[in-house]
Amino acid sequence: MVNICRVNKLYVLKMQKIYQKQSGFSLTETLIAMSILVAIAFMGYLFIFKAIRGTTYESEQETAIKNARRGLEIMIKEIRGANNSERGDYPLATIENDNFIYYSDIDDDDKMEKVRYYLNGTMLEKVITEPGLANDYSTPGATSTIARFVNNQEVAIFTYFDNDYIETAEIDKVRLINLKLKMNVTPERAPMDYYVETDVHLRNLKDNL
C-alpha cells in the first residue's frame, strides 16, 4: 500500500511539472506572438487610415465640384451678355486657353464692367474692373475666386468657336465658348479627375441678327 501511494504521489508531481512546462511560453514564442499582434494592429491602422482618407477626399472633391458648377452658372450668365465697353471697345478683349477678358454689365447698373477670368495655379479667378469716370477701366479691379482645385494642365479652360462650331482664334469670329474645368482635390494622391463643362452662346454677337 505504501509503495502504491508513493508511486501515485510521484506520478502526480510528474504530471504537475509537465503541465507547468506546457502551460508556459518561451521567450521565442512570446516574441513571435507579439510580432503577430503588432502586424495585425498595423494592418488595422492602415485600413482605418485609408478609409478615413478616402472619405475625406470624396467629401472635398464633391464640395469642389459643386462650387465649380455654381461658378460656371455665374460665368454663363455674365459671358452671355458680353457687349461693347463704355468707350466702344469690342465685347471680347482677350481669348486665350486660360485667360479670357470681355465686357459685360454683370451687376445690372447699366455700365459695362471689364471682366477677366484666368487660371492662377489651381484656382480660377475673376477680376472685375469698373469703367471709372473716364471710361478707361484704369481703376484697380476686384478679384475673387470662382473655383479651386482646378487641374486642367494642358486642357484648355476656354475654347472658342465660330458660327459653324469650328474652333477659331480670330476674336471677331467667336460666337460660342466652351468652358471646361478638370477638378481634382488631390491629383498627386488620387488621380480621379472630374470634368465640369458647358457651352456659352454670345447673344449679342449673333450673325443672324
Contacts in CASP RR format, 6 or more apart in sequence:
PFRMAT RR
TARGET T0000
AUTHOR 0000-0000-0000
METHOD contacts of the structure
MODEL  1
MVNICRVNKLYVLKMQKIYQKQSGFSLTETLIAMSILVAIAFMGYLFIFK
AIRGTTYESEQETAIKNARRGLEIMIKEIRGANNSERGDYPLATIENDNF
IYYSDIDDDDKMEKVRYYLNGTMLEKVITEPGLANDYSTPGATSTIARFV
NNQEVAIFTYFDNDYIETAEIDKVRLINLKLKMNVTPERAPMDYYVETDV
HLRNLKDNL
25 33 0 8 1.000
54 190 0 8 1.000
57 185 0 8 1.000
57 186 0 8 1.000
57 189 0 8 1.000
57 190 0 8 1.000
60 149 0 8 1.000
60 185 0 8 1.000
60 186 0 8 1.000
61 149 0 8 1.000
61 183 0 8 1.000
61 184 0 8 1.000
61 185 0 8 1.000
61 192 0 8 1.000
61 194 0 8 1.000
64 147 0 8 1.000
64 148 0 8 1.000
64 149 0 8 1.000
64 183 0 8 1.000
64 185 0 8 1.000
65 183 0 8 1.000
65 194 0 8 1.000
65 196 0 8 1.000
67 147 0 8 1.000
67 148 0 8 1.000
68 146 0 8 1.000
68 147 0 8 1.000
68 150 0 8 1.000
68 181 0 8 1.000
68 183 0 8 1.000
68 196 0 8 1.000
69 196 0 8 1.000
71 146 0 8 1.000
71 147 0 8 1.000
72 147 0 8 1.000
72 179 0 8 1.000
72 181 0 8 1.000
72 196 0 8 1.000
72 198 0 8 1.000
74 146 0 8 1.000
75 117 0 8 1.000
75 146 0 8 1.000
75 179 0 8 1.000
75 200 0 8 1.000
76 179 0 8 1.000
76 198 0 8 1.000
76 200 0 8 1.000
78 104 0 8 1.000
78 106 0 8 1.000
78 115 0 8 1.000
79 102 0 8 1.000
79 104 0 8 1.000
79 177 0 8 1.000
79 200 0 8 1.000
79 202 0 8 1.000
80 200 0 8 1.000
80 201 0 8 1.000
80 202 0 8 1.000
80 203 0 8 1.000
81 104 0 8 1.000
81 105 0 8 1.000
81 202 0 8 1.000
81 203 0 8 1.000
81 204 0 8 1.000
82 91 0 8 1.000
82 92 0 8 1.000
82 102 0 8 1.000
82 103 0 8 1.000
82 104 0 8 1.000
82 202 0 8 1.000
82 204 0 8 1.000
82 205 0 8 1.000
83 91 0 8 1.000
83 103 0 8 1.000
83 104 0 8 1.000
83 105 0 8 1.000
83 112 0 8 1.000
83 204 0 8 1.000
84 90 0 8 1.000
84 91 0 8 1.000
84 103 0 8 1.000
84 112 0 8 1.000
85 91 0 8 1.000
85 103 0 8 1.000
85 112 0 8 1.000
85 114 0 8 1.000
85 131 0 8 1.000
85 135 0 8 1.000
85 137 0 8 1.000
86 103 0 8 1.000
86 111 0 8 1.000
86 112 0 8 1.000
86 131 0 8 1.000
86 135 0 8 1.000
87 131 0 8 1.000
87 135 0 8 1.000
87 136 0 8 1.000
89 103 0 8 1.000
90 171 0 8 1.000
90 172 0 8 1.000
91 102 0 8 1.000
91 103 0 8 1.000
91 104 0 8 1.000
91 202 0 8 1.000
91 204 0 8 1.000
91 205 0 8 1.000
92 101 0 8 1.000
92 102 0 8 1.000
92 171 0 8 1.000
92 174 0 8 1.000
92 202 0 8 1.000
93 101 0 8 1.000
93 102 0 8 1.000
93 103 0 8 1.000
93 114 0 8 1.000
94 100 0 8 1.000
94 101 0 8 1.000
94 116 0 8 1.000
95 158 0 8 1.000
95 160 0 8 1.000
95 169 0 8 1.000
95 171 0 8 1.000
95 174 0 8 1.000
96 158 0 8 1.000
97 156 0 8 1.000
97 157 0 8 1.000
97 158 0 8 1.000
97 159 0 8 1.000
98 118 0 8 1.000
98 119 0 8 1.000
98 152 0 8 1.000
98 156 0 8 1.000
98 157 0 8 1.000
98 158 0 8 1.000
99 116 0 8 1.000
99 117 0 8 1.000
99 118 0 8 1.000
99 119 0 8 1.000
99 158 0 8 1.000
100 116 0 8 1.000
100 117 0 8 1.000
100 118 0 8 1.000
100 157 0 8 1.000
100 158 0 8 1.000
100 177 0 8 1.000
101 114 0 8 1.000
101 115 0 8 1.000
101 116 0 8 1.000
101 117 0 8 1.000
102 114 0 8 1.000
102 115 0 8 1.000
103 112 0 8 1.000
103 113 0 8 1.000
103 114 0 8 1.000
103 115 0 8 1.000
104 112 0 8 1.000
104 113 0 8 1.000
104 115 0 8 1.000
105 111 0 8 1.000
105 112 0 8 1.000
105 113 0 8 1.000
106 113 0 8 1.000
106 115 0 8 1.000
106 128 0 8 1.000
107 113 0 8 1.000
111 130 0 8 1.000
111 131 0 8 1.000
112 131 0 8 1.000
113 128 0 8 1.000
113 129 0 8 1.000
113 130 0 8 1.000
113 131 0 8 1.000
114 128 0 8 1.000
114 129 0 8 1.000
114 130 0 8 1.000
114 131 0 8 1.000
114 137 0 8 1.000
115 126 0 8 1.000
115 127 0 8 1.000
115 128 0 8 1.000
115 129 0 8 1.000
116 126 0 8 1.000
116 127 0 8 1.000
116 129 0 8 1.000
117 124 0 8 1.000
117 125 0 8 1.000
117 126 0 8 1.000
117 146 0 8 1.000
117 157 0 8 1.000
117 158 0 8 1.000
118 124 0 8 1.000
118 125 0 8 1.000
118 127 0 8 1.000
119 125 0 8 1.000
119 150 0 8 1.000
119 152 0 8 1.000
119 157 0 8 1.000
121 150 0 8 1.000
122 148 0 8 1.000
122 149 0 8 1.000
122 150 0 8 1.000
122 151 0 8 1.000
123 145 0 8 1.000
123 147 0 8 1.000
123 148 0 8 1.000
123 150 0 8 1.000
124 145 0 8 1.000
124 146 0 8 1.000
124 147 0 8 1.000
124 150 0 8 1.000
124 157 0 8 1.000
124 181 0 8 1.000
125 143 0 8 1.000
125 144 0 8 1.000
125 145 0 8 1.000
125 146 0 8 1.000
126 143 0 8 1.000
126 144 0 8 1.000
126 145 0 8 1.000
126 146 0 8 1.000
127 141 0 8 1.000
127 142 0 8 1.000
127 143 0 8 1.000
128 141 0 8 1.000
128 142 0 8 1.000
128 144 0 8 1.000
129 137 0 8 1.000
129 139 0 8 1.000
129 140 0 8 1.000
129 141 0 8 1.000
129 142 0 8 1.000
130 137 0 8 1.000
130 139 0 8 1.000
130 141 0 8 1.000
131 137 0 8 1.000
132 138 0 8 1.000
132 139 0 8 1.000
147 181 0 8 1.000
147 183 0 8 1.000
149 183 0 8 1.000
149 184 0 8 1.000
149 185 0 8 1.000
150 157 0 8 1.000
150 181 0 8 1.000
150 182 0 8 1.000
150 183 0 8 1.000
151 182 0 8 1.000
151 183 0 8 1.000
151 184 0 8 1.000
151 187 0 8 1.000
151 193 0 8 1.000
152 180 0 8 1.000
152 181 0 8 1.000
152 182 0 8 1.000
153 182 0 8 1.000
155 180 0 8 1.000
155 182 0 8 1.000
156 180 0 8 1.000
157 179 0 8 1.000
157 180 0 8 1.000
157 181 0 8 1.000
158 177 0 8 1.000
158 178 0 8 1.000
158 179 0 8 1.000
159 167 0 8 1.000
159 177 0 8 1.000
159 178 0 8 1.000
159 180 0 8 1.000
160 167 0 8 1.000
160 168 0 8 1.000
160 169 0 8 1.000
160 174 0 8 1.000
160 176 0 8 1.000
160 177 0 8 1.000
160 178 0 8 1.000
161 167 0 8 1.000
161 168 0 8 1.000
161 174 0 8 1.000
161 175 0 8 1.000
161 176 0 8 1.000
161 177 0 8 1.000
161 178 0 8 1.000
162 168 0 8 1.000
162 170 0 8 1.000
162 173 0 8 1.000
162 174 0 8 1.000
162 175 0 8 1.000
162 176 0 8 1.000
163 173 0 8 1.000
163 175 0 8 1.000
163 206 0 8 1.000
163 207 0 8 1.000
165 176 0 8 1.000
168 174 0 8 1.000
174 202 0 8 1.000
174 205 0 8 1.000
175 201 0 8 1.000
175 202 0 8 1.000
175 205 0 8 1.000
175 206 0 8 1.000
175 207 0 8 1.000
176 199 0 8 1.000
176 200 0 8 1.000
176 201 0 8 1.000
176 202 0 8 1.000
177 199 0 8 1.000
177 200 0 8 1.000
177 202 0 8 1.000
178 197 0 8 1.000
178 198 0 8 1.000
178 199 0 8 1.000
178 200 0 8 1.000
179 197 0 8 1.000
179 198 0 8 1.000
179 199 0 8 1.000
179 200 0 8 1.000
180 195 0 8 1.000
180 196 0 8 1.000
180 197 0 8 1.000
181 195 0 8 1.000
181 196 0 8 1.000
181 197 0 8 1.000
182 193 0 8 1.000
182 194 0 8 1.000
182 195 0 8 1.000
183 193 0 8 1.000
183 194 0 8 1.000
183 195 0 8 1.000
183 196 0 8 1.000
184 190 0 8 1.000
184 191 0 8 1.000
184 192 0 8 1.000
184 193 0 8 1.000
184 194 0 8 1.000
187 193 0 8 1.000
END
